[in-house]
Amino acid sequence: MKTTQYFKYTRKRPDRARIKEEWIRYVIENPQKVVIQSDGRIRKWAKISEVDKYLRVILLEDGETVHNAFFDRSFKGD
């Protein structure tokens, strides 16, 4: 899995360290919603049933490099 330096840095935070790589891959491959930002980055969301939360993964314009991943408390499964 390709990642940015920013992702590697934020991954050290306690709330982010518990996010499994398999969950990130799941969101990338099975998104419930996809939004392309004005800067070309791609936001994808999917529900992670193991924790009953929605995970947001932000990819760079190439569609494969992970820039950020976090549980999105405001996403309700639109």
C-alpha positions as CSV (number, residue, x, y, z in Angstrom):
1,M,0.0,0.0,0.0
2,K,1.5,3.3,-1.1
3,T,1.2,6.1,1.5
4,T,2.3,9.7,2.0
5,Q,4.7,11.0,4.7
6,Y,1.8,12.8,6.2
7,F,-0.1,9.5,6.6
8,K,2.9,7.8,8.2
9,Y,3.2,10.7,10.6
10,T,-0.5,10.8,11.6
11,R,-0.5,7.0,11.9
12,K,1.5,7.4,15.2
13,R,-1.5,9.0,16.9
14,P,-3.3,6.7,19.3
15,D,-6.7,7.2,17.6
16,R,-5.2,6.4,14.2
17,A,-2.8,3.6,15.2
18,R,-5.8,1.2,15.8
19,I,-7.0,1.6,12.2
20,K,-6.1,-1.7,10.5
21,E,-4.5,-1.7,7.0
22,E,-7.1,-4.3,5.9
23,W,-9.9,-1.8,6.8
24,I,-8.2,0.9,4.7
25,R,-8.0,-1.6,1.7
26,Y,-11.6,-2.5,2.2
27,V,-12.7,1.2,2.0
28,I,-10.6,1.7,-1.2
29,E,-12.1,-1.4,-2.9
30,N,-15.7,-1.1,-1.5
31,P,-16.6,2.5,-0.9
32,Q,-20.2,3.4,-0.1
33,K,-19.5,7.0,-1.2
34,V,-16.8,8.6,-3.3
35,V,-16.2,12.4,-3.6
36,I,-13.5,14.0,-5.7
37,Q,-12.2,17.2,-4.0
38,S,-11.4,20.3,-6.0
39,D,-7.6,19.6,-5.5
40,G,-8.1,16.1,-7.2
41,R,-7.8,14.1,-4.0
42,I,-10.4,11.3,-3.6
43,R,-12.4,10.8,-0.5
44,K,-13.9,7.3,0.1
45,W,-16.1,6.1,3.0
46,A,-17.3,2.7,4.1
47,K,-18.7,1.2,7.3
48,I,-16.3,-1.0,9.2
49,S,-18.7,-3.5,10.9
50,E,-16.1,-4.7,13.4
51,V,-16.2,-1.3,15.1
52,D,-19.6,0.0,13.8
53,K,-18.0,3.2,12.4
54,Y,-17.5,4.8,9.1
55,L,-13.9,5.0,7.9
56,R,-12.9,7.9,5.6
57,V,-9.8,7.3,3.4
58,I,-8.3,10.1,1.4
59,L,-6.3,9.2,-1.7
60,L,-4.1,11.3,-3.8
61,E,-5.0,12.1,-7.4
62,D,-3.5,8.8,-8.6
63,G,-6.3,6.9,-6.8
64,E,-3.9,4.6,-4.9
65,T,-1.7,6.6,-2.6
66,V,-3.2,6.9,0.9
67,H,-2.9,10.4,2.3
68,N,-5.2,10.1,5.4
69,A,-7.5,7.6,7.1
70,F,-9.8,8.2,10.1
71,F,-13.1,7.4,11.6
72,D,-15.6,10.0,10.4
73,R,-18.0,10.7,13.2
74,S,-20.1,13.1,11.1
75,F,-20.7,10.7,8.2
76,K,-24.1,9.0,8.4
77,G,-24.0,6.7,5.4
78,D,-25.4,9.1,2.8
